Amino acid sequence: MERKTPVIAPERLDEQLAICAKIREYWQARGVTPVAYVETYGCQQNEADSERIRGLLADSGYGFAQGPEGADVVVMNTCAIREHANQRVFGNLGALTHTKRRHSGQKIFLCGCMAGQPEVQERVKKSFPHVDGLFSTHHLWQFPEILWRVLTRGKRVFYIEDEPGSIAEGLPVRRDNDLKAWVSIMYGCNNFCSYCIVPYVRGRERSREPGEILAECRDLIARGYKDITLLGQNVNSYGKDLGEKMDFSDLLAEIARIPGDFLVRFMTSHPRDAGVKLFDTMAKYPKIAKQLHLPVQCGNDRVLKAMNRHYDRARYLELVRYAKSVMPELVLTSDIIVGFPGETEEEFEDTLTLIEEVGYDALFTFIYSPRPGTPAAKLPDPATREEKNRWFDRLCQTQNRISEDRHRAYIGKVYRVLLDGMEGNLLTSRTEGGRLVRLEGDSSLIGQFREVEITGATTWSLTGKLVEK
């Protein structure tokens, strides 16, 4: 049965914005301009969420600090994908006892995916008494209410209700970049890959209405944004929970038809739902970047089935071949997990042969990290850490060679890039495919699309020179 995504009523959002005004008045009455620090861990969706947290803080009268020292509010927006990220968060959270001791009025909040895990909630309650509030991703829109309760009642607050998730439109956004923007088109995930905690902490898939997304994109383009990234745990599932007959490819085409000089890209795309229509749409519209992040995770069919990925190696390679046939210039990246429970060295070899066959431009590589509450965490895992490290090193060596070879092929060619910043005395820029190019030039060029001839290459980046008009 189709599940209709609940949308937070405008009146309830207005109540939150009214609380922002009360917080602003609270500080004005004390003659203080408060400052906040928001630290973000994890994926681009977390970055987008942090932009909304900053937007709510700015509406509440807060300025922003570069670190937690002296900040009146510290928000840690967390990721739960890997154990290392969790331990880093707990370490940094513990260190905040010192900043709070030096600034007794400091209020500390933990949010994001970790905040949706029951074991994290209990650990914070028992072991981190200096944390004033914790709220899961489902309660981000209620942050003004949470902050107000902490400020005025002086008691710890936990907003951790387990729910399938909702959509909150109209939250203020404070973006740190005036060239590149994240636009969340959907939230949550229905895939339940056996190693992944995301569906449990972010809820089921729920799509924003296309009109809201298009209005946000038009506004960004009108304000001069040049690079827009559409976000979702699986963007290919966009629209399945909406009554309208618009899928992700249709939405992508609508955005690409908006007047203006910009590029639109997206992540992440699940191979289960990717297909001919998506790749044909990408190929048709010049404003859609010819860049595709298509996580394969593993090259062995038995492991893919154990991961609950719903495709096999042959299907994945079929997708790649078609995408490259309609977009010869496609820049293709992927995710690989090494050492999934029960994976053998022979099965790992299948991953090596797959990346050789595909020839990825770059990979995001990880050693499997068990997540409590996921099916994979209960599987037998006989391979030792030393074996997994050895496989991981082989994987990185293989991909580094491929990346370097692919980058060398850029030398002598001319690409259109977006000049987006400075690194020392050099301009930085990105190709349509997302490759980093450094070059000499004046900072006044930042924000422009320009032609650049590639003059050098390394495994990770390119160097170039401006082509005179």
Salt bridges, closest charged atoms under 4 A:
ASP49 OD2 - ARG202 NH2 2.86
GLU51 OE1 - ARG175 NH1 3.35
GLU69 OE1 - ARG102 NH2 2.82
ASP72 OD1 - HIS103 NE2 3.00
GLU83 OE1 - ARG371 NH2 2.68
GLU122 OE2 - LYS125 NZ 3.79
ASP132 OD2 - LYS100 NZ 2.59
GLU169 OE2 - ARG208 NE 2.80
ASP176 OD2 - ARG54 NH1 3.71
ASP176 OD1 - ARG174 NH1 3.44
GLU209 OE2 - LYS4 NZ 3.90
GLU216 OE2 - ARG52 NH2 3.65
GLU216 OE2 - ARG175 NH2 2.83
GLU216 OE1 - ARG208 NH1 2.78
ASP219 OD2 - ARG223 NE 3.01
ASP227 OD2 - ARG265 NH2 2.95
ASP247 OD2 - LYS277 NZ 2.95
ASP250 OD1 - LYS277 NZ 3.02
GLU254 OE2 - ARG257 NH2 2.81
ASP261 OD1 - ARG416 NH2 2.81
ASP273 OD1 - LYS240 NZ 3.42
GLU318 OE2 - ARG315 NH1 3.79
ASP335 OD1 - HIS293 NE2 2.96
GLU345 OE2 - ARG390 NH1 2.95
GLU345 OE2 - ARG394 NH1 3.63
GLU347 OE2 - ARG302 NE 2.53
GLU349 OE2 - ARG394 NH1 2.82
GLU356 OE2 - ARG401 NH2 2.41
GLU357 OE1 - ARG313 NH2 3.94
GLU357 OE2 - ARG321 NH1 3.88
ASP361 OD2 - ARG406 NE 3.10
ASP381 OD2 - LYS388 NZ 2.69
GLU404 OE2 - ARG408 NH2 2.91
ASP405 OD1 - ARG408 NH1 3.06
ASP420 OD2 - LYS180 NZ 2.68
GLU423 OE2 - ARG438 NE 2.49
GLU432 OE2 - LYS290 NZ 3.89
